[in-house]
Amino acid sequence: MLKNKKVLVTGAGGFIGSHLVEALLKKGADVRAFVKYNGRGDWGMLSDLPAESQKSLDVVMGNICDPFFVRKAVQGCDYVFHLAALIGIPYSYVAPNDYVVTNVQGTVNVLQACRDEQTPRMIHTSTSETYGTAQYVPIDEKHPLQGQSPYSASKIGADKMAESYYNSFELPVVIVRPFNTFGPRQSARAFIPTVITQALTRNKVKMGSLEPIRDMTFVRDTAEGFITVGLCDEVIGQVVNLGIGRGESIGTMAKIILKLLGKSEADIEQDPARVRPVNSEVMRLVSNNEKARKICGWEPQYTLEQGLEETIEWIKKNLHNYRPDIYAV
């Protein structure tokens, strides 16, 4: 289905984006990787792909906020996977306007380019943060949306623009809504790499709130989910959750990580600087993935523990890329 198809991935240099690019290449796709322009010519996490994979990539560097560049990037593509976004929740408290410009206007630019170019399929990336603290669990796609942070509000806006382009212009778009994802290449902005890198270098781990419950999906499962769900004709114009359906508290997962590292004796300390505002913290996210399973045939292959073991091994080999002493906002 993907062999020799021209596929654009925006946000290709990011954590999930790089894994999606890798999965698409393995399936024979002709991938155009859209990476945010920088003067260093840095491809982000794409630089971690095997050399042969990097050679087969068509890398374009630009900005999702530039509609002219976006249209040029979309030209000739059979599928567009739109992952480019600002995603750090703490930073959205500092720079909310950046989130609106990048996440909402940037998404409109991709939607309009796909409409103008008559792209056969666009896959838009949502986030479980749009649900806010769960009103019921497991969370299905009918759960109300709640803007509990500027980040989540910007993603709600982006999702609704994607929905509107399907309803107004019949643009063939699928909205994929992944729950929390983890794995190799993830930055220290996320709590799992933060715990691992601190535990590898000291006997005290500083964290934010320990009580929130999260549904963690290993990144390779998430990448496969993007492809399987995104290309499923039965869900065009719809939202589909990606998650494993298992919820654990942040504190419990930290203890699992410490046990896997053989450092169960390490202290876990709450750092006030890492705690989110009370009404902004999403306390419980556990997915209902029935739609992805029954309609699209996607099912996660990794357990939480299996994914953590692979993540730990990767971080051990790449610890020099992290700064455990610094809290990454």
N, C-alpha and C positions, 0 to 999 in steps of 0.2 A: 504493500500500500504506500510505503514511503520511498521505495527505491527510485532514485533519479528524480524525485520531486524536489522542487526548489522551496526551501523552508527558511523563513526569517525568524530569528529569536532576538527580541529586544531584551536588554538587561542580560546579555549573554555572558558578560564578565563577572556576574554575581555568583553567589553560592548555588542556588537552585538552577540558575540559568546555565552555568557551566556543566552541570550534571545532565541537564536536558540536552544541551548541544552534544555531549558525549553519547547519550543514548540514541539521538537522532542519527548521528554518524554511523553508529553500529548497525542501524537498520537500513543503511544505504541512502539516506537523504543527502541532498546537495544543500549544505547549510551556509546561510549568510548570517554572520554573527554581528549584531549591532551592539557596540561598546561605547560608553560615554567618552567623548573626546577628552584627552589630556595631553599636555605638552611632552610627556615622557614616552608616549606611544605604548602605554601600559595596557595590556589586555585583561588585567584583573586575574580572576581564577582560571581563565582559559589557558594561562601560561603553565598551569599544572597538568594539562592534557598531554598525552604522549606526543612526541615530535611528529609522528606520521599523521596524527589527527590534526595537529596544528597546521600542517602543510596543506591539508585538504579543505581548510576553512577559507571562506570569503569574509574577511573581517572588515567592517565599515565602522569608522569612528565619527560620532556626531552627538547631537543632543536631541532627546525625545521632545523637547519643548520647541524645536524648530520644525514647523509643519512642512517646509520645502524639503528639508533633508529627509524627514520621515517618509514623505511620498516617494522620493527617489529610492529609498531603501526598500520600500514595499513593492516596487515595480517588478513584475515578472514572477512573483512568488505564488505558489500554490497554497501554502499555509503560512499564517503569521501567528507566532506565539508571543504574546505581549507580557513580558515580565518586568520591564524597566519601571522602577518606582523608588521613592524614598521610603525606607521601611523601619528605621529606628524609632520606636515609640518615645523614649526620653528626649530625643532631638526634636520631635514634633512639638514638644512644649516650648522649645526655644525658638523654632523657626516655622511656625504654622503656615505662613504664606508660601514658603518653598514647597510644602506638601501639596497645597492646592494647585500650584503652578505645574509641578512635576506629575503628580498622580492624577489629577482631574484633567487639566488642559493637555498634558502629555498623552493621556488615553484618548481624548477627543481627536488629537492629531492622528493617532494610529487608526482610529475608527474611520475618520474621514478619508484617509489615504486608502484604506481597504475598500471603502465604498467607491471612491473615484476610480480605483484600479480594478474594481470588480473581482476582488480576491475571493477565491472559492470558500475559504474558511479562516476566521480569526478566532484565536483562543485567548481569552482575557483572564488575567490572574487576579483573583480576589484574595481574601484572607479571613480566617475564622474570627479575627478581631472585630469584624463588622457585626458579629452577634452580640458583643459585649458579654457581661456576666450572664451565664445561662439562666433562663427562666424555667427551663426543664432540660433534662438530659435523658438519653443522648440527643444532641442538637441535630434536627433535620433541616432541610432547606427552607421550610416554612417558618422557622423561628424568626421573631422580630429582629430588626437591625437596630443597633444602639451605638451612637457615636460617643464612646467613652474617652476618646483621646483625639487630638487633631489628626493623628495618623488614621485612626479607624474611620473618622468622619470623611477624610479625603478619599479613602478606599470605597466607602459607601457611595460617594458621589461618582467615582469612576465606574463602579458596578452599574449604577443606574443609567449612566450615559451609554454603557454597552447595551443594556436592556432596551434603552430608547431607540438605539440604532437598529436593533432587530425589529421592534414594533413599528417604527416610523418608516424605515427604509428597507426592511427585510434583509438586512445584512446578516449573513450566516455566521453568527458568533456564539461561542460556548463560553460560559463563565465558570472557571474552575476555582473552587474555594478550598485551598489546602489548610489543614490545621497545622499546628507547629511542626516544623521540619528540622531535622538535625543530621549531622554527618560530617565526613571529611570536607575540608575547605571552608567551613563556617567560621565567621569572624568572632572575635571575643565580645562583640556586641550582644551575642546570645548567651544564655546562662549555662548551657552544657559545656561549650569550650572554656567559659570562664572558670567553672568548677574544675575541669580537668587540668587546665594550665596552672591554676593556683596550687592544686593538690600535688602536681608534679614538682613544684619548686619550693613548697613550704608545708608547714603542719597546721596552718590556719587558712580557712576559706571564707572570704567575705562575700555576702550575698545580700539581695534585697529581700522582699517578702517571701517567706517559705510556705505560706498556706495556699496560694493559688494552685489550682489543679489544671494540668495540661495533658493533651492527647498528642503524643510525639510520634511522628512518622519518619522513618529513615529516608534519606534523600533519594536513594535509588528507586524506592517505591513511589515517592512523589513524582519523580521524573517520568516513570512508566505511567503513572496516573494521568499526567498532563497529556501524554500521547494517546493513551487508550480512551480516555473520556473526551479529550479535545476533538478526536476524529470520529466520535460516535454520532451518527446521523440522528439518532433518536432523541438527543438532548440539545439540538440546536435551539438557541433562544432561551436556554434554561441555565440554572445554577446547579452545580454538582459538588458535593463535599468530597474531600480526600482526607481520610484519617483512619487510624486503626481501631478506634472505638474503645480504647483503654485510657482511663484517666488516672494520673498519679500526681501527688502534690510535688511542688518544686523541692521541698525539703526531703521527701522520700527519694526522689530521683538523685539528689545530691548524695544521699547515703548509699544508694546503689552504685554510683560512680566511685565513691571512696572505697567501697568493698571490692569492686573490680580492680582497683588500683592497689589493693592491699594496704590501704591507709585508713581503715575504719576508725583509728584513734584520732584522726585529725579533727580539730575543732571547726564548727560551722558558726560563724558570727554574722549577725545582721548589721549591715552598714546603712545608716540612715540616708546617705547620699544615693543609695541604689533603690530606695523605696519610692514607689510611685505615689502620687496624690491619691487619697483614699477613694474618692468617687471615680477615679480614672482607672484604677486597677481592675482588671477582669479576673474574677475569682474562680470561675469554673468553665472550662471548655472541654467537652467530650463529644466526639462526632458520632452521628448516625451515618454510616457509609453505605446503607442499603441501596440507594439509587445507583451509585457507582458500581456496586457489585452486581445487582440484578439486571440493570439495563445495559451497562457498558462492559461488564465482565472484568472489572479491575478489582484486585484484592491484594493487600499488602503481603509481602513475603518475609519480611524481617520482624522479629520481635524487638521490643525495646532493648533487651539485654544484648541481643546479637548486634544491633546497630551501634550500641554503646561500645562494645568490644572493638568493632572496626574503627570507630571514631577515635577511641583512645590510642590505638596503634598508629593511626595517621598523625595525630597530634604529637605523639612522642617523636616521630621522625621529622616533624616540622615545627617543633617548639620554638626554634629561633625566629619564627615569623610572628610570634606573639609577645606581648608585654604584660605579664601577669601583675605587675605592680600598679598598672594604670587602669582605672575604670573607664571602659569605652562606652560613651553615651550613644 
